[in-house]
Amino acid sequence: MKVQVVLAQTLDITVALPEITVALPEPPRALESSRPIHAEPGFPPMRKIVPHAAPKATAERQVAYAALGLGAAALATTGAFGALALKERNVVREQCPNHACKGNAGLDAARAGSRDEVIADVALIAGALTLSVGAFLMWHSTRGSLAVSAGPTSASLSFQGTIP
């Protein structure tokens, strides 16, 4: 069969397919009890199959994900402000040879670099601590329970469980 379509021409094609019937086996019925059903000789007895529900995310696991995300963001902040501090250090080296600045550009770069270093250091410590807490909570999430409470002037995070 050859079909040729010319530009700006509409062509309707109808294809007739034969009807196909497939016989599917009947789905198994749910059993009322967990007692074995006696089958024909040679076949093992059938048991009731109970599907397991997917575990729900616990509050502790949600806090763990949040802590891991915050820790990763803090480490990204460390990298960004560390790079800015290195850039400002290079400006200071150019503008202030032998620690004698030629103008305000060197002093401004020194101040900005100092500020960027402090932000990078604080973000590094906060990121490392937050990632550690997140990793611990992720590990611990199947071993205990977590309680989060917050008030107008305070918040607390506590968990109960055993640490093997």
N, C-alpha and C positions, 0 to 999 in steps of 0.2 A: 504494500500500500504506500503510495507516495502522496504527500500533501504539500502543496505549494501555496504560500501566503504572500500576497502582494501588499505593499505598504498602504495603509489606510483602508484595508479590507477586513471585515469581520467574518469569522468563520466559526460556525457551531459544529462541534464534533460530539457525537453520542457513541459511547462504547457500551455494548451489552455484554455483561459477564454472566457466566452460568452461576446459578445459586449453589452454594456449598453448605452442606449440613454436617456439623461435627457433633458427635455424641460425647458428652463429657460425663465422667463418673460423678455420682452423687457425692456432695461434700459430707465428711464425717459429722455425725451429730455429737453435740456436747454430752458428756457422761455426767450422771448425777453423783456418782461416788468414785472413790479412788480404788475400789476393789478391782482386781483383774477380771476381765471378761474371758470366759472359756471359749477358745476358738477351735477350729477344726484341728484334728491331730496333725502335727508337723509344723504348726505355726505358733510362734510365741504369743503369750497372752498380751492383750492391749491394756494400756494404762491411760488414765485421764491425763491430758496435756493441759497444763495451766500456763498461759503465757506470762512472762515476767514483765512488769511495767518498767519503763526506763526510769532510772533514778532521777529525782528532781534535784535541782540545784539548791543547796542549803544556803542559809544566810552566811555561814562561814565561808563557803566557796565563793559566793558573790563578793564578799569583802576581800577575799584572796585575789580574785580577778581585778578588782579595783586597785588594790595595793600594787599588784604587778604592773598594771597600766600606769599608775602614778610614778612608780619607780623607773619605768622605762622613759617616761616623759622627763623625769628629773635628770636622768643620765644624758638624754638628748640635749637638755638645757646646759648641762656641764660641757658637752662638746661645743655647743654654739658659743657660749661665753668664754670658753677656753681659747677658741680660735680668735675671737675678738680681742682678747687680752694679748695674744701673741702678735696680732696685727698692730696694736697700739705700742707694744714693746719695740717693734721695728721702727715705728715713727719716732719714738723717743730716742733710739740709737742714732737715727739720722739727724734729728733736730738738736740733740744735746750731747755732742761728743765730749768725752772727759767730764761728764756730769755738769757741763756748763751750757745751759739752754740758750739758743740764739733768739728765741721769741716765744710768744704765748702758745704756739702750736705744740711745742714739746711739752710744756707744762699741762696743757689740756689733755694731751695724749697720755701723760703719766697718770693724771687723775682718773681718766676713763679706764685705762688699763688696770689700775688698782681696784676700781669698782668691779670691773669684769672678772678679775681674779677672785674676789670675795664671793661674788655670785656663783662662779663656777665651783669654788670649794664647798660652799653651803649646799649647792645642788648635788654635788657628788656624794656628800655625807648623807643627805636626805634620800637620795636615790638608792644608795647601798642599803640603808636601813629599811626603806620601804620595800625594796625587792626581797630582802631577807624575811621581813614579816609576811609578805605575800607568799613566798615559797614555803615558809613554815605553816601558814594557814592552809595552803593547798594540800600539803602533806597531812596535816592534822584533820582535814575536813571530814574524813571518814572515821575518825576515832573519838569524837566528842561532840559537844554542842556549843553553840556560840550565842551570846546574848549581847545585843546592842541597845543602848538606851541613850536618849538625848533629852536635855531639858533646856530651858531658856538661857542658862548660864554655864552649863557643863554637858559633857558627853562622856560615855564610857563604853569600853569594849571588853567583854570578859568571856572566857570559854571554860567549859568543864569537860573533863575526860581523862583518860590515862595515856601517858606517853610510854610506849614500850621501851 
